[in-house]
Amino acid sequence: MAAVEWTWAWPWWGTIVAINAINLIVGLVIFFKSKKSDNGDLSSYRRTMRILGIIFISVGVYRSIFVSRYLTQLAWFNTLANSPLLIRCFALFAEMAFALLIMKTLLQVNKDVPIPENHKSKRFLYFIETKAPHIFVACLFIAQFFAFGGTINKIRVLFAIEETLWGIGFLLITILAVLQLKRVYSIKDEQSKKELRHYRIFTVFFTVFGVGYCIYSLLYHLPVEYWPAAIKQLQMAVPEPAIQTGIDAIKDAFLIVNETKDYAAWGGLGFVIWHSGYFALCEWMVLFFMNGPRKLDKKSI
């Protein structure tokens, strides 16, 4: 099949790189501004949030420049810096930073807007409200092993399991986000509403984001894109791509890059939407997290 010319490849790439460069500058401003204003009981929380945030943003800048696809080892540039296994290593730190940022924010909401007493007698609700953030981080941590396995061995099922773990994790914290949204917006006192301004923004945005992600993941991404292709590969007499094992598989995943600007090879519009969203929308969310969402005191209002 002839390559499909991607006439707007470089303008798209330049736009994403520019957005990430701006995000990094904003992230650094938040980092040092937050560092100067550290005080009180929240100093440790805010320090952790800004460090995790700058890790995610920094990796985002790198990955926006060296665009990559793990399974087919596609690369934007013909250089070892675009190595899929190298980028997978960077992604490990970014994705765990992302998971921890979300977990800590959800737990901080629980701390400042306590779980209602009547929920404690409802096992499912209490389980979600207390355990979902930790399970989310555990899901994303376990998913890393499958992501590395898929990158090295070229087994689609491993990537499908990875994405399934992401879907399960996000489903649990989205339920929690809805519960927290209800709690935060049930408070009508004007002074308290001002103090909870961060949480009013966070719960609305994250609920919308979580619901959108779950619909995409559970109704399209997993059942249409990932699992059918994974099962099909296992049923092939000669798997495509070829399954690799041993030390040679690790070397290939690190050393081989397939430079291309073929629109279809990258995955067409689906890839463009995913890549643009991940390296723009998720980073904007992280910039918000870096401020340390919290209950504001009177001096901050």
C-alpha positions in Angstrom: 0.0 0.0 0.0 1.4 3.4 -1.0 2.3 5.8 1.8 -0.3 8.5 2.5 1.2 11.9 2.4 0.8 13.8 5.6 0.8 17.3 4.2 0.3 19.0 7.6 2.6 16.7 9.6 5.2 19.4 10.4 2.7 22.2 11.3 0.9 19.7 13.6 4.2 18.6 15.2 5.4 22.2 15.6 2.1 23.2 17.2 2.3 20.4 19.8 6.0 21.1 20.5 5.2 24.8 21.0 2.3 24.0 23.4 4.6 21.8 25.4 7.4 24.4 25.5 4.8 27.0 26.8 3.5 24.4 29.3 7.1 23.8 30.6 7.7 27.6 31.1 4.4 27.9 32.9 5.2 24.8 34.9 8.6 26.2 36.0 6.9 29.5 37.0 4.4 27.5 39.1 7.2 25.4 40.5 9.3 28.3 41.8 6.3 30.4 42.9 4.9 27.5 44.8 8.3 26.8 46.4 8.5 30.4 47.7 5.0 30.3 49.2 5.4 27.0 51.0 4.2 27.2 54.6 2.2 25.3 57.2 0.8 21.8 57.2 0.4 21.8 53.4 4.1 22.5 52.5 4.9 18.8 52.1 1.8 18.2 50.0 2.5 21.2 47.7 6.1 20.3 47.3 5.2 16.7 46.2 2.7 18.0 43.8 5.0 20.5 42.1 7.8 17.9 41.8 5.5 15.3 40.3 4.0 17.9 37.9 7.4 19.0 36.6 8.3 15.4 36.0 5.2 14.9 33.9 5.6 18.2 32.0 9.3 17.5 31.2 8.7 14.1 29.8 5.8 15.5 27.8 8.2 18.0 26.2 10.6 15.2 25.2 7.8 13.0 23.9 6.2 15.8 21.9 9.5 16.3 20.1 10.3 12.6 19.6 6.9 11.2 18.6 6.9 7.4 18.9 4.7 4.3 18.6 5.8 1.3 20.7 4.4 -1.7 18.8 5.5 -0.7 15.3 8.5 1.3 16.6 7.6 4.3 14.4 9.7 7.4 15.1 9.5 11.0 14.0 13.3 11.2 13.7 15.9 8.6 12.7 17.8 8.9 15.9 18.4 6.8 19.1 16.7 9.6 21.0 13.5 8.4 19.4 14.0 4.8 20.6 10.7 3.3 21.7 12.2 1.5 24.7 13.9 4.7 25.8 10.7 6.7 25.5 8.8 3.9 27.3 11.3 4.3 30.2 10.5 8.0 30.4 6.8 7.3 30.1 7.0 5.1 33.2 8.0 8.1 35.3 5.5 10.4 33.7 2.5 8.1 34.0 3.3 7.3 37.7 3.7 11.0 38.4 0.3 11.5 36.7 -1.3 8.8 38.8 0.1 10.1 42.1 -1.0 13.7 41.3 -4.6 12.5 40.8 -4.5 10.2 43.9 -3.1 12.9 46.2 -5.7 15.5 44.9 -8.6 13.0 45.5 -7.3 12.2 49.0 -6.9 15.9 49.8 -10.6 16.5 48.8 -11.6 13.7 51.2 -9.6 15.3 53.9 -11.0 18.8 53.5 -14.6 17.7 52.6 -15.0 14.7 54.8 -17.0 11.6 53.8 -20.6 11.7 55.1 -21.3 9.5 58.1 -24.1 7.8 56.3 -21.7 6.6 53.5 -19.6 4.7 56.1 -22.4 2.2 56.5 -22.7 1.7 52.7 -19.9 -0.7 51.9 -19.6 0.0 48.2 -19.6 3.8 48.5 -17.2 3.7 51.5 -14.9 1.4 49.6 -14.8 3.7 46.5 -14.3 6.8 48.6 -11.4 5.4 50.6 -9.7 2.9 48.4 -10.3 4.0 44.8 -7.3 6.5 44.6 -4.9 3.8 45.9 -6.3 1.1 43.5 -6.0 3.6 40.6 -2.3 4.0 41.3 -1.8 0.3 41.7 -3.6 -0.3 38.4 -1.3 2.1 36.6 1.8 0.7 38.3 0.9 -2.9 37.2 0.1 -1.6 33.7 3.7 -0.5 33.3 4.9 -4.1 33.3 2.5 -5.0 30.5 3.5 -1.8 28.6 7.2 -2.8 28.7 6.4 -6.4 27.8 4.4 -5.2 24.7 7.1 -2.8 23.7 9.8 -5.5 23.8 7.9 -8.7 22.8 5.4 -7.1 20.4 2.5 -9.0 21.9 -0.7 -7.0 21.4 -2.5 -8.7 24.3 0.0 -7.1 26.7 -0.9 -3.6 25.5 -4.6 -4.6 25.7 -4.2 -5.6 29.3 -2.3 -2.4 30.0 -5.1 -0.3 28.6 -7.7 -2.4 30.4 -6.0 -1.6 33.7 -6.1 2.1 32.8 -9.8 1.8 32.1 -10.6 0.0 35.4 -8.6 2.5 37.3 -10.3 5.5 35.7 -13.7 4.0 36.2 -13.2 3.7 39.9 -11.9 7.2 40.4 -14.5 8.7 38.1 -17.2 7.2 40.4 -15.3 8.8 43.3 -15.1 12.1 41.4 -18.9 12.1 41.0 -19.3 11.5 44.7 -16.9 14.3 45.6 -18.6 16.7 43.1 -21.9 16.1 45.0 -20.2 16.7 48.3 -18.5 19.9 47.3 -21.5 21.4 45.6 -23.8 20.5 48.5 -22.1 23.2 50.6 -24.0 26.4 50.1 -22.3 28.7 52.6 -20.7 31.5 50.7 -17.5 31.6 52.7 -17.1 27.9 52.5 -17.7 28.0 48.7 -14.8 30.5 48.4 -12.5 28.3 50.5 -13.4 25.3 48.3 -12.9 27.1 45.0 -10.1 24.7 43.9 -12.3 21.7 44.6 -15.2 23.2 42.8 -13.0 23.6 39.7 -11.4 20.2 40.1 -14.5 18.1 40.7 -16.4 19.5 37.7 -13.4 19.2 35.3 -12.3 15.8 36.5 -15.8 14.4 36.4 -16.3 15.5 32.8 -12.8 14.2 31.9 -13.3 10.9 33.7 -16.7 10.2 32.2 -15.4 11.1 28.7 -12.3 8.8 29.2 -14.4 5.9 30.5 -16.9 6.2 27.6 -14.0 6.3 25.1 -12.1 3.5 26.8 -14.8 1.0 27.7 -17.0 1.5 24.6 -14.5 2.1 21.8 -10.8 2.0 22.7 -10.8 -1.5 24.3 -13.6 -3.4 22.5 -13.0 -1.9 19.0 -9.3 -1.0 18.8 -7.3 -3.1 21.2 -8.8 -6.5 22.1 -9.9 -7.5 18.6 -6.5 -6.8 17.2 -4.8 -8.6 20.1 -6.9 -11.7 19.7 -6.4 -11.6 15.9 -2.6 -11.6 16.4 -2.7 -14.7 18.6 -4.8 -16.5 16.0 -2.4 -15.8 13.1 -0.2 -18.7 11.9 2.5 -16.0 11.4 1.8 -13.2 13.9 1.9 -9.6 12.6 3.9 -8.0 14.0 6.3 -10.9 14.7 6.5 -11.8 18.4 10.0 -11.4 19.8 11.7 -12.9 22.8 15.1 -12.9 24.6 17.9 -10.3 24.7 17.6 -9.6 21.0 14.0 -8.4 21.6 15.3 -5.9 24.1 18.1 -4.7 21.7 15.6 -4.3 18.9 13.2 -2.3 21.0 16.0 0.0 22.0 17.9 0.3 18.8 15.5 0.1 15.9 13.5 3.2 14.9 11.3 3.3 11.8 11.2 7.0 10.8 8.1 7.9 8.8 5.6 10.7 8.3 3.0 8.4 6.7 -0.4 9.5 8.1 -2.0 6.1 7.8 1.0 4.3 9.4 0.7 6.5 12.5 -2.9 5.7 12.8 -4.6 8.7 11.1 -7.0 11.0 12.9 -7.3 8.6 15.9 -3.6 9.0 16.6 -3.7 12.8 16.1 -6.6 13.2 18.5 -5.0 10.9 21.1 -1.5 12.5 20.9 -2.8 16.0 20.8 -5.1 15.4 23.8 -2.5 13.6 25.9 0.2 16.3 25.3 -2.1 19.2 25.7 -5.2 18.5 27.8 -3.5 16.2 30.3 -0.6 18.7 30.7 -3.0 21.6 31.4 -4.6 19.4 34.1 -1.2 18.7 35.6 -0.4 22.4 35.7 -3.6 22.8 37.8 -2.4 20.0 40.1 1.0 21.6 40.5 -0.7 24.4 42.5 -1.7 21.9 45.1 -5.5 21.9 45.0 -6.6 22.6 48.6 -9.0 24.3 50.9 -8.0 28.0 50.9 -7.5 30.1 54.0 -8.8 33.6 54.3 -5.6 35.2 53.2 -5.7 33.2 49.9 -9.3 34.1 49.0 
